């Protein structure tokens, strides 16, 4: 039973990490787009 609990915890952790990674990637992409727009506005 302990193996099953550990397996479930690992799966949940993986899901959380994947979601955090996706959010991080989206945030970086948004920052990059914002930076590009600000740079073009200055030119």
C-alpha positions, 0 to 999 in steps of 0.5 A: 500500500505504501508503494501505491501512495508513493506512486500517486504522490509522484504522479501528482508532483509531476502534474504540478511541475508540468503545470508550473513549467507551462505557466513559466514558459507562457510568462517568459513568452509574454515578457518577450513579446512585451519587450519586443513591442516596447523596443519597436515603439522606441524605434 
